[in-house]
Amino acid sequence: MNRKLSKQLSVISYQLPVISYQLSVKELNFVLCSFQNLV
């Protein structure tokens, strides 16, 4: 049980940076698109 939990935690901690990276890329794309629309 404890081992399973720690494995889950490691998976989550591994995925978090990936998720935050994808989110920041999405936001960057959104900002770039809106900036191009302004120009």
C-alpha positions as CSV (number, residue, x, y, z in Angstrom):
1,M,0.0,0.0,0.0
2,N,2.7,2.5,1.0
3,R,4.8,1.6,-1.9
4,K,1.9,2.0,-4.3
5,L,1.2,5.4,-2.9
6,S,4.8,6.6,-3.2
7,K,4.9,5.3,-6.8
8,Q,1.7,7.4,-7.5
9,L,3.3,10.4,-5.9
10,S,6.4,10.1,-8.0
11,V,4.3,9.8,-11.2
12,I,2.4,12.9,-10.2
13,S,5.5,14.9,-9.4
14,Y,6.9,13.8,-12.8
15,Q,3.8,14.9,-14.7
16,L,3.4,18.3,-12.9
17,P,6.3,20.0,-14.7
18,V,5.1,18.6,-18.1
19,I,1.5,19.9,-17.4
20,S,2.8,23.3,-16.4
21,Y,5.1,23.5,-19.4
22,Q,2.2,22.7,-21.7
23,L,0.0,25.3,-20.0
24,S,2.7,28.0,-20.4
25,V,3.2,27.1,-24.1
26,K,-0.6,27.4,-24.6
27,E,-0.6,30.8,-22.9
28,L,2.4,31.9,-25.0
29,N,0.7,30.9,-28.2
30,F,-2.4,32.7,-27.0
31,V,-0.5,35.9,-26.3
32,L,1.4,35.7,-29.6
33,C,-1.9,35.2,-31.5
34,S,-3.6,38.2,-29.8
35,F,-0.5,40.3,-30.4
36,Q,-0.5,39.4,-34.1
37,N,-4.2,40.4,-34.2
38,L,-3.4,43.7,-32.7
39,V,-0.7,44.5,-35.2
